[in-house]
Amino acid sequence: MSSKQQRVGMVGVGLMGHGIASSLQRHGWSLNFLEHPGNQPVEDLISRGATAYSSGASLAADSDVIILCVTGTPQVEDVLFSDGGVLEGLRTGRVVIDCSTAIPSSTLRIAEAVEAAGGRFLDAPMTRTPREAAEGRLNLIVGGDRELFEAQLPLLQSYAENITHAGPVGSGHKLKLLHNFVSIGFSTVLAEAAACAEQGGIEAEVLVDVLAQGGGAGTVLERLRPYILARDDSGFRFSISNAHKDLGYYLAMAKDTNAIQSAAAGIHQVLEDAQSSGHAHSTVPELVSILTDQARK
């Protein structure tokens, strides 16, 4: 079977998953997907030949590669292990690729279960945004057997432009959590600094200029700059609830590896406070306003 004859099954056609699905179709892959209330509208996918399935088992039975793009570890485990789940329909030699953000210790158990069912497994978490997903320009960090990784590269390259083989199974999810700790950590520090600057009477433009010319320059500043200057969060639509979840996963990984986690614990607490005060669905840039408001109470 040539690579483009592989049937791809998508579980999770949300903001990121819909972009991946569109990119796969644009590159000529045959697409199946699991019906779910959390999916984005799928009429465009169906009009281009995608087939909907009502259960993970039936999707897996009719797919050669199954891509998981769900919220996190509980959802991945449910999709695979529940009654009528993916593992029930998995055939020998089929491949499961998990693009979700997950706890690495769970990833190792999942990989063992997939292999026990006759399948093969890659963890391939992604970075960047839904826009890059739709453009086929995601970043992927892949853990798993090198030969399997290379065999699946044509598929991965259909929706990603920067693809790193991180090492054995679980390495992708470990590196994704390290990446998100740094990214979310920098964002939280910057939001707190911007709130402090506002409280201290520093003009937002002056703060941004000074940071951009010094040690604060970089991707995170450019992501938060529009919000600091004009309360525009459209360029970084990552929710506080997702940031809180990812930091919780990082803390679980750090505990499993006996690593120091003092800074991560502090950042997690900031996100916990924001979430518990009713801002779970606010975006990370909105932390600037949330922290400013907290200081004024």
Buried (B, 14 or more C-beta within 10 A) or exposed (E): EEBEEBBBBBBBBBBBBBBBBBBBBBBEBBBBBBEBEEBBEBEEBEEEEBBBBEBBBBBBBBBBBBBBBBBBBEBBBEBBBBEEBBBBBBEEEBBBBBBBBBBBBBBBBBBEBBEEBEBBBBBBBBBBBBEBBBBBBBBBBBBBBEEBBEBBBBBBBBBBEEBBBBBBBBBBBBBBBBBBBEBBBBBBBBBBBBBBBBEEEBEBEEBBEEBEEEEBEEEBBEBBBBBBBEEEBEBBBBBBBBBBBBBBBBBBBBEEEEEEBEEBBEBBEBBBBBBEEEBBEBBBBBBBBBBBEBEEE
